[in-house]
């Protein structure tokens, strides 16, 4: 309902009337994040006293936000500045809906060297740049320090391996009340590709080949099949994870189990930080973060998810819009969001400052993990939503359905080749 209401509002704004005396900003945020963003608009408003800045914030999932963006695009109603998530870059850039910001950057004083280069690359296409990076996250492992302390398990180091992880998870899987059933597990099993893909990379596998146009030869490669089997076995063989939750509710259920002290490890992004900070501040939890463990002999790896601010290709207030996007992705706003726990700042110095000021050590852990990260396939593959759905089905088949991993991977690879246009 909220998405529909806002889409109607945006459509009315862009319905052919002359532009009003202001600029409009659209981004994904809950009320607390929107209040912070409103404060971050203060310097821009002070420099433009006659220019009204209208902020639209929506507390939507990424998929819901994507639908909102595409609706606004179809109605020629994109606001002057809008949040562009990595997964939406191919769709909007391929359709010519996002403005190439490169020709305008020198006019508004933007030095691209301020941004993390891996994150900046998400929004580049050759010499063109379609958004200014705002924030990002590597995929990480959060762990419950209290559970590890009670089991006399050392906190994981940065360079831990799958063998280390499995040994710890087995030590942390227990029957606490003595009724003969496990009621504390080592790890929460996450069926969502956005979270398990990092484990495949850390095992030396991948779901697509280097050009992003085919899966055969990669998804069904021995390293990928071995990684799928190992990840599945956390539930089916070693029993260190509870039965997997439905993908639609997995995030909520896993967070609930972690908060209740029922699982010791869970796979997360930076969006988990705010709630975990609150739990730590209230004395309910003690939490640490570690990189995704890797298979011995395979370099560490993780997925980087990123987002930034873009301007519509048909924007009428280009100078004002580009300047606003530049303002909101500078070091001070980035540091403020980082301090609030919203995201890892895309401005390198801001991220370093946030990490230095964080007494919990969490932000430094995220930064160290990000050094081994690379952008998600979603930033390059226009059909990622369809690819992701097939990958989710693959994980369900091998975990819940008991399918043979090599056979299931080969079938999924053929289907992905078809989706990506490699075969007909």
C-alpha positions in Angstrom: 0.0 0.0 0.0 2.8 2.4 0.9 4.6 1.6 -2.4 1.4 2.1 -4.4 0.7 5.4 -2.6 4.2 6.8 -3.2 4.2 5.6 -6.8 0.9 7.5 -7.4 2.4 10.6 -5.7 5.6 10.4 -7.9 3.5 9.8 -11.0 1.5 13.0 -10.2 4.7 14.9 -9.6 6.0 13.9 -13.0 2.7 14.2 -14.9 3.8 16.9 -17.3 3.4 19.9 -15.2 6.2 22.5 -15.1 8.8 21.7 -12.5 8.3 23.2 -9.1 10.7 25.4 -7.2 12.6 22.5 -5.7 14.2 19.1 -5.9 12.9 15.8 -4.8 14.8 12.9 -3.1 13.8 9.3 -2.9 15.5 6.7 -0.9 14.9 3.5 1.2 14.9 4.3 4.9 12.9 3.8 8.0 11.8 6.8 10.1 15.0 7.0 12.1 17.2 6.9 9.0 15.0 9.4 7.3 15.3 11.8 10.2 19.1 11.5 9.9 18.9 12.1 6.1 16.9 15.2 6.7 19.6 16.6 9.0 22.2 15.8 6.3 20.3 18.0 3.9 20.9 21.0 6.1 24.1 22.3 4.4 22.5 21.9 0.9 19.4 23.8 2.0 21.5 26.5 3.6 23.4 27.1 0.3 20.1 27.1 -1.6 17.7 29.1 0.5 15.1 29.5 -2.2 15.1 25.9 -3.3 12.7 23.5 -1.6 14.0 20.0 -1.0 11.3 17.3 -0.6 12.4 13.9 0.9 10.5 10.7 0.1 11.6 7.9 2.3 10.2 4.4 2.0 10.7 1.5 4.4 10.5 -1.2 1.7 12.4 -4.3 0.9 14.8 -4.1 -2.0 12.4 -6.0 -4.3 9.5 -3.7 -3.4 11.7 -0.7 -3.9 12.7 -2.0 -7.3 9.1 -2.3 -8.3 8.5 1.3 -7.2 11.4 2.5 -9.2 10.3 0.7 -12.3 6.8 2.1 -11.9 8.1 5.6 -11.6 10.4 5.1 -14.6 7.5 3.9 -16.7 5.5 7.0 -15.7 8.5 9.3 -16.3 8.2 10.2 -12.6 11.6 9.5 -11.1 12.5 12.2 -8.5 15.5 14.4 -9.2 17.7 12.3 -7.0 17.0 8.6 -6.1 18.7 5.8 -4.3 20.1 3.3 -6.8 20.8 -0.2 -5.4 23.4 -2.3 -7.2 20.8 -4.8 -8.3 18.9 -2.1 -10.1 21.9 -0.7 -12.0 21.6 -3.0 -15.1 17.9 -2.4 -15.5 18.0 1.4 -15.3 21.3 1.9 -17.1 20.3 -0.5 -20.0 17.1 1.4 -20.4 18.9 4.8 -20.5 17.0 6.0 -17.4 20.0 7.1 -15.3 22.1 10.2 -16.1 25.8 9.8 -16.8 27.2 11.9 -14.0 30.8 12.0 -15.2 30.5 15.3 -17.3 29.1 17.1 -14.2 31.4 16.1 -11.5 34.1 18.7 -11.9 31.5 21.4 -11.8 30.3 20.3 -8.4 33.7 19.5 -7.0 33.6 15.8 -6.8 36.9 13.9 -6.6 36.1 10.2 -7.4 39.3 9.2 -5.6 37.4 9.7 -2.3 35.3 6.5 -2.9 36.2 2.9 -2.4 37.2 1.8 -5.9 35.4 -1.6 -5.7 32.2 0.2 -4.7 32.6 2.9 -7.3 33.1 0.2 -10.0 29.5 -1.0 -9.3 28.1 2.2 -10.9 30.6 2.6 -13.7 30.1 1.5 -17.3 33.3 2.4 -19.2 34.0 6.1 -18.7 30.4 6.7 -17.6 29.2 6.9 -14.0 25.5 6.4 -13.2 25.5 7.0 -9.4 27.7 8.4 -6.7 28.3 5.6 -4.1 26.8 6.1 -0.7 27.3 3.0 1.3 28.0 -0.7 1.1 28.4 -3.9 3.0 30.4 -7.1 2.8 28.6 -10.3 3.8 29.9 -11.3 7.3 29.4 -13.8 10.1 28.0 -12.4 13.4 28.7 -14.5 16.5 27.3 -14.6 20.0 30.3 -14.1 22.3 28.4 -15.4 25.4 27.7 -18.7 23.7 31.4 -19.0 22.6 32.6 -18.1 26.1 30.4 -20.7 27.8 31.7 -23.4 25.5 35.3 -22.2 25.9 35.5 -21.6 22.1 37.9 -19.0 21.0 36.6 -16.1 19.0 37.2 -16.7 15.2 40.2 -15.0 13.7 40.0 -13.2 10.3 41.7 -16.0 8.4 39.6 -18.9 9.7 38.8 -21.8 7.5 35.8 -24.1 6.9 37.5 -26.7 9.1 37.8 -24.1 11.9 34.2 -23.1 11.5 32.8 -26.6 11.5 34.7 -27.6 14.6 33.4 -24.5 16.4 29.9 -25.1 15.2 30.0 -28.7 16.4 31.2 -27.6 19.8 28.4 -25.0 20.0 25.6 -27.4 19.0 24.1 -28.7 22.3 21.1 -30.2 24.1 21.0 -27.6 26.9 18.0 -28.9 28.8 18.9 -32.6 28.6 15.7 -33.8 26.9 17.6 -35.6 24.1 16.9 -32.9 21.5 19.3 -30.2 20.3 18.1 -26.7 21.4 21.3 -24.7 20.6 22.9 -24.8 17.2 26.3 -23.7 15.9 24.9 -21.8 12.9 21.7 -20.6 11.3 21.3 -22.0 7.8 20.3 -19.3 5.4 18.6 -20.4 2.1 18.7 -17.0 0.5 21.3 -16.6 -2.3 22.2 -13.1 -1.2 23.7 -14.7 1.9 24.9 -18.1 0.8 26.7 -17.0 -2.3 29.6 -15.7 -0.3 30.1 -19.2 1.1 30.3 -20.6 -2.4 32.9 -17.9 -3.4 34.9 -18.7 -0.2 34.9 -22.3 -1.3 36.4 -21.5 -4.7 33.2 -21.9 -6.6 30.8 -19.5 -8.4 27.3 -19.6 -9.8 28.1 -17.8 -13.1 31.2 -17.7 -15.3 33.4 -14.6 -15.6 31.4 -12.9 -18.3 28.2 -13.2 -16.4 26.4 -14.7 -19.4 26.4 -18.4 -18.7 26.4 -20.8 -15.7 27.5 -24.1 -17.4 31.1 -24.8 -16.5 30.9 -22.8 -13.3 27.7 -23.6 -11.3 28.3 -27.3 -12.1 32.1 -27.1 -11.7 33.6 -29.4 -9.1 34.6 -26.6 -6.7 31.0 -25.2 -6.8 29.4 -28.6 -6.3 31.8 -29.3 -3.4 30.9 -25.9 -1.8 27.1 -26.5 -2.3 27.5 -30.0 -0.7 29.5 -28.6 2.2 27.0 -25.8 2.9 24.0 -28.3 2.6 25.7 -30.7 5.0 25.6 -28.1 7.8 22.0 -29.2 8.1 21.8 -32.7 6.6 25.0 -34.3 7.7 26.6 -32.6 10.7 23.3 -31.2 12.2 24.9 -28.0 13.4 22.1 -25.9 12.0 18.3 -26.0 12.7 16.0 -26.9 9.8 16.0 -24.1 7.3 13.2 -21.4 7.5 11.0 -20.3 4.6 13.0 -17.8 2.5 10.3 -15.2 2.9 10.7 -15.2 6.7 14.3 -16.4 7.0 15.8 -13.0 8.0 13.3 -12.5 10.8 13.5 -16.0 12.1 17.3 -16.2 12.1 17.6 -12.9 13.9 15.1 -14.1 16.5 17.1 -17.3 17.1 20.3 -15.4 17.4 18.8 -12.9 19.8 17.5 -15.7 21.9 20.9 -17.4 22.2 19.7 -20.4 20.1 22.3 -20.1 17.4 25.9 -19.0 17.7 26.7 -17.9 14.2 24.6 -16.2 11.5 25.4 -14.7 8.1 24.6 -11.0 7.9 25.2 -7.7 6.2 25.7 -4.3 7.8 21.9 -3.8 8.1 22.0 -6.1 11.2 24.3 -3.6 13.0 21.7 -1.2 14.4 19.5 -3.9 16.1 22.6 -5.7 17.4 24.0 -2.5 18.8 20.7 -1.9 20.7 20.8 -5.4 22.1 24.4 -5.0 23.2 23.6 -1.6 24.8 20.7 -3.1 26.7 22.9 -5.9 28.0 21.0 -8.6 26.2 23.8 -9.8 23.9 27.6 -9.7 23.4 28.4 -9.8 19.7 31.4 -10.0 17.4 31.9 -10.1 13.7 34.2 -12.2 11.5 34.7 -12.6 7.8 33.1 -15.5 5.9 35.4 -18.5 6.6 37.1 -20.0 3.5 38.1 -23.4 2.4 41.7 -24.2 3.1 43.9 -23.3 0.1 41.2 -20.9 -1.3 41.7 -17.1 -0.8 39.1 -15.4 1.4 36.2 -13.9 -0.5 32.8 -12.3 0.1 30.1 -10.4 -1.8 29.9 -6.6 -1.6 26.4 -5.1 -1.8 26.3 -1.4 -2.6 24.0 1.5 -3.2 24.3 5.2 -4.2 22.4 8.3 -5.4 21.5 8.7 -9.1 19.8 11.3 -11.2 17.2 10.6 -13.9 18.5 10.9 -17.5 15.6 13.3 -18.2 16.1 15.4 -15.1 15.2 19.1 -15.6 17.2 20.4 -12.7 20.5 18.5 -13.5 22.9 20.9 -11.8 20.9 21.1 -8.6 20.3 17.3 -8.6 23.9 16.3 -9.2 25.0 18.8 -6.5 22.6 17.2 -4.1 23.8 13.7 -4.9 27.4 14.9 -4.4 26.5 16.5 -1.1 24.8 13.4 0.3 27.8 11.2 -0.7 30.5 13.4 0.8 32.6 12.4 3.8 30.5 14.1 6.5 27.1 12.6 5.6 28.8 9.2 5.0 30.4 9.3 8.4 27.2 10.3 10.0 25.4 7.2 8.5 28.3 5.0 9.5 28.2 6.3 13.1 24.5 5.6 13.2 25.2 2.0 12.1 23.3 2.3 8.9 26.0 1.2 6.5 29.7 1.1 5.8 30.6 4.5 4.2 31.6 4.4 0.5 34.0 7.3 1.2 37.2 5.6 2.2 38.3 8.2 4.8 34.9 8.3 6.4 34.8 4.5 6.7 38.3 4.6 8.4 37.1 7.3 10.8 34.0 5.4 11.7 36.0 2.2 12.3 38.5 4.1 14.5 35.7 5.6 16.6 33.8 2.3 17.1 34.8 0.9 20.5 33.0 -2.4 19.7 35.4 -3.1 16.9 32.6 -4.1 14.5 33.2 -1.5 11.8 36.9 -2.4 11.6 35.9 -6.0 11.2 33.6 -5.0 8.3 36.4 -3.0 6.7 38.9 -5.9 6.9 36.4 -8.3 5.4 35.5 -5.8 2.6 39.2 -5.9 1.5 38.5 -9.4 0.2 35.1 -8.5 -1.3 34.0 -8.1 -4.9 30.7 -6.7 -6.2 27.7 -8.9 -6.4 26.6 -10.4 -9.7 23.4 -8.4 -9.3 25.3 -5.3 -10.3 26.1 -6.7 -13.8 23.4 -9.2 -14.7 20.1 -7.6 -15.8 18.2 -10.9 -15.3 19.6 -11.3 -11.7 16.1 -11.6 -10.2 15.4 -14.6 -12.3 18.8 -16.0 -11.7 18.4 -15.6 -8.0 15.1 -17.4 -8.0 16.6 -20.4 -9.8 19.6 -20.4 -7.3 17.1 -20.4 -4.4 15.3 -23.3 -5.9 18.6 -25.1 -6.4 19.5 -24.8 -2.7 16.0 -26.0 -1.7 16.3 -29.0 -4.0 19.6 -30.1 -2.5 18.8 -29.3 1.1 15.1 -29.8 1.6 14.4 -32.1 -1.4 17.5 -34.3 -1.0 18.5 -33.9 -4.6 22.0 -35.0 -5.7 24.1 -31.8 -5.9 26.0 -32.5 -9.2 22.8 -33.5 -11.0 20.8 -30.6 -9.5 23.6 -28.1 -10.3 23.8 -29.3 -14.0 20.1 -28.9 -14.4 20.2 -25.4 -12.8 23.1 -24.4 -15.0 21.2 -25.3 -18.1 18.2 -23.3 -16.9 20.4 -20.3 -16.2 22.0 -20.5 -19.6 18.5 -20.3 -21.1 17.6 -17.4 -18.9 20.8 -15.5 -19.8 20.3 -16.2 -23.5 23.3 -18.5 -23.9 21.0 -21.3 -25.2 17.4 -21.3 -26.5 
